[in-house]
Amino acid sequence: MSVHKVVEFVHLNEQYDSDLFFEKKEKMANGKSILGMMSLLTTVRVGEIVNVKAKGDDADQLVNAIVTFVEQADLGEELLDYYEEEGVETVEKAMTSSLTCWSPDVRNLAKSYLKTTRH
């Protein structure tokens, strides 16, 4: 998925109260987290399996909306512009280098995120 499609995807998820999680191999991402979804969905290739877990009162509607989004989205190979490419390649680096500026709670959360999203 292109960066633009991931942003659209996350905004769609945010319209629902339910939580949606995506898992690919050992990586897991919250469907409402732009960083998490970018690190996961921008690396998915044709034929790879991504497991989806939905939890909440409107989970069925959310899953249906996501299925419709994926079916209707043009997910073909899109060339990334310079800023998109740079963003995809540097999200983890930016998070790692900014750890020292964050409060202990945020730093621990970021470290946990980085551990779960590394290849």
HELIX and SHEET records of a PDB file:
HELIX    1   1 VAL A    3  GLU A   14  1                                  12    
HELIX    2   2 ILE A   34  LEU A   41  1                                   8    
HELIX    3   3 ALA A   59  GLN A   72  1                                  14    
HELIX    4   4 TYR A   82  SER A   98  1                                  17    
HELIX    5   5 LEU A   99  CYS A  101  5                                   3    
HELIX    6   6 PRO A  104  THR A  117  1                                  14    
SHEET    1   A 3 LYS A  27  ASN A  30  0                                        
SHEET    2   A 3 ASP A  19  LYS A  24 -1                                        
SHEET    3   A 3 ASN A  51  LYS A  55 -1                                        
END                                                                             
